[in-house]
Amino acid sequence: MICPIFGSGCDIPKNILPTYGKVIRGVFWHSKKNRSKGTLSTTTFSSSCEEVANKLEDTWKRASIPITDHYSILRKIRSYHGKYRGLLKYYKARKDVENYRKQVETFRKKANAIFDI
């Protein structure tokens, strides 16, 4: 399934500081990868967040940028994913409403900011 806001999932690049959108797409990609391995869908989101957080930490360490602790990164990923899920909750019913389209567009623009850890 392709996300109507971010598109299809992809892995996080190792040499570029990712944006919020790329982090969420990375979670999608890891979830799909874990599902194809045959793991339970209930643990997929948690394990995907763990993998993405580890990749983010490696990227920031490579750039010699100080980072916060691992659990803060996980909390930030989960918080942003919660905002995304809240916006997407009524997508099919509201996709033609002008106000909702503006909210989605604003969310997309904000997703281009660097995911700072």
N, C-alpha and C positions, 0 to 999 in steps of 0.2 A: 504494500500500500504506500502511495506517495502522499506525503504531508502537503496540504493545501497552502501552508504558510512557508515552510522551509524547503520543500521538495524532497527528494530521496536522500537517504542516509549516505554518509561517506566517512571514511576514516579521517582522523585529525592529522594534519600535516605536522611533521616533527621539527621543521625549520622555520615555522611562522607562528607568531602568537595568535591564537584563534579568537574569533569573535563569539558572542553568545550563540548566534545562529549555527556556527560550525560545531560548537560544543553539543548542542541539542542534536544536530545531524550525526555527530559521533555517537551519541547515546543510541539513536535509532539504528545506526550501522552495527554497533556491538550487540544490541538486542536481537537483531535479525541473525547475526552470526551465532549467537548463543542458542537461539531457537533451532537453527539448522544443525547444531551439535546434538540436539535432543535434550537439553536441560529443561527443567520446569519453568513455565512462564512466570510463576510467582517470584522466582529468584532472578529472573532475567534482568529486570530493571536495576536491582541492587548491584548485581555483578557488572552490569554495563556501566553504571555510575562509578564503580570502583576502577574499572579498566580505564575509563576516560580520565578520572582524577589522577591516576598514575601517569598517564601520558602527558597530562597538563603539567604535573610536577616535573617530569623529565624535560619538557620543553623550556620551562622557566629556569631550571637549573642549568641547562645548556646555555641559556642567554645570560647567566650570572645575575639573575634578578631574584631578590629575596621573596620567599613565599610564606604563606600562613600554614597552619597545620593541616593534615590530611582531612580531618573531620570538618573543618571549616569549608574546604573545597567541596566536599560531598554535600554539605548543607546548602551551599550556594547553587550547585547543580540541581539539587532536588527542589529548591525554592523557585528557580527559574522554570523548571519543568512544570511545577504546579501552576505558575502564571500562564504558561503555554496551554496546559490542559484546561484551565478555566476559560481561556479565550476560545478554545476549540470546542468546548462543551456543546454549544448550540450552533455549530457552524452550518450544518445543512439547513436548519430552519431560518437562520438569519443572514445567510450569505448574500442575499439581494437587498438587504436593508442598508441604506447609505451610512448611517451612524456606525453600524457594525463594521462596514468596509473601512471606514476611517480608523477605527480601533485596530483592525488587523494591519493596516498600512503603517500606523504609528508603531505598532509592535515590531513589524518587519524592519523599520528604520532603526529602532533602538537595538535590534539584534545585531546590527553592524558594529556596535561598540566592542572594544577588546574585552574579553573575559578576564578581568584582573583578579588574580589570586594573591 
